[in-house]
Amino acid sequence: QVQLVESGGGLVQPGGSLRLSCAASGIHFRFYDMGWYRQALGKQRELVARMTNKGSTTYADSVKGRFTISRDNSKSTVNLQMNSLKPEDTAVYYCNASYLHLHNYWGQGTQVTVSS
């Protein structure tokens, strides 16, 4: 059974930082591309950051220079370090694991709220 379990969300003031973590089980983690997506209220889910199984990264323009994705294949975890947070970063953040176009899995999501 595949599980992606996110943690680390919460309430933070503008300019603050949060670190999200996603622990994967039930997949051969090192073969999967891993990503973070977010969905704000009333909006579509969008890509935040993604790291391929070879370590290549992609970031949304809105988070470049502020967010950093990393992975630890030995622990089957992927992290998202979020700095200089803005109110517009408020959303539910989802962990994603994908393998070619054959398998695609999602976590349950973790709420991030940026507000003073």
C-alpha positions in Angstrom: 0.0 0.0 0.0 1.4 3.3 -1.1 1.4 6.1 1.5 2.6 9.7 1.3 2.4 11.4 4.7 3.0 15.2 4.8 3.9 17.1 8.0 5.2 20.5 9.0 2.3 22.8 8.0 0.9 25.4 10.2 0.4 29.1 10.8 3.3 31.5 10.2 3.6 35.3 10.0 4.6 36.9 6.7 8.4 36.7 6.2 8.6 33.6 8.3 9.7 30.1 7.4 8.3 26.6 7.4 9.7 23.2 6.4 7.4 20.6 5.0 8.3 16.9 5.0 6.8 14.0 3.1 7.5 10.4 4.1 6.8 7.8 1.4 6.2 4.1 1.8 5.2 1.3 -0.5 7.1 2.6 -3.5 10.7 2.3 -4.8 11.3 5.8 -3.8 14.6 6.4 -5.6 13.0 5.7 -8.9 10.2 8.2 -8.5 10.1 11.9 -9.3 8.9 13.8 -6.2 7.0 17.0 -6.1 5.1 19.5 -4.0 1.9 21.0 -5.2 -0.5 23.5 -3.6 -4.1 24.4 -3.9 -5.5 27.6 -2.5 -9.2 28.1 -1.7 -11.1 28.4 -5.0 -8.1 27.9 -7.2 -6.7 25.0 -9.1 -3.9 22.8 -7.8 -0.5 24.1 -9.0 3.1 22.8 -9.1 5.3 24.4 -6.4 8.5 22.4 -6.8 9.6 19.1 -8.3 12.7 17.0 -8.1 13.3 14.2 -10.6 14.8 10.9 -9.5 18.1 12.2 -11.0 18.0 15.3 -8.9 16.9 17.9 -11.4 14.6 20.6 -10.0 11.8 22.7 -11.2 10.2 25.6 -9.3 7.2 27.7 -9.9 8.2 31.3 -10.8 6.3 32.6 -7.7 8.6 30.6 -5.3 12.0 30.7 -7.0 14.6 32.0 -4.6 12.4 31.4 -1.6 11.6 27.7 -1.6 14.0 24.7 -1.8 13.1 21.1 -2.5 15.3 18.3 -1.3 15.1 14.5 -1.0 16.8 11.8 1.0 16.5 8.5 -0.9 17.9 6.6 2.2 14.9 7.8 4.2 12.3 8.0 1.4 11.6 11.5 2.3 11.2 14.8 0.3 11.3 18.2 2.0 10.2 21.7 1.1 12.0 24.5 2.8 9.9 27.6 2.5 11.4 31.0 3.4 10.2 34.6 3.2 6.6 33.3 3.2 3.9 35.6 1.8 0.1 35.6 2.4 -0.4 34.4 -1.2 1.5 31.2 -0.2 -1.5 30.2 1.9 -2.8 26.9 0.6 -3.0 23.2 1.2 0.3 21.6 0.2 0.4 18.1 -1.3 3.2 15.7 -1.8 3.3 13.9 -5.1 5.2 10.8 -6.3 5.2 9.9 -10.0 6.9 7.3 -12.1 7.0 7.9 -15.8 3.3 8.0 -16.7 2.5 4.8 -15.0 2.1 5.7 -11.4 1.0 8.8 -9.7 0.3 9.1 -6.0 -0.8 12.0 -3.7 -0.6 12.7 0.0 -3.5 13.9 2.1 -2.2 17.5 2.2 -1.1 19.8 4.9 -2.4 23.3 5.5 0.0 26.3 5.3 -1.4 29.6 6.4 0.6 32.8 6.2 -1.0 35.6 8.2 -0.3 38.2 10.7 
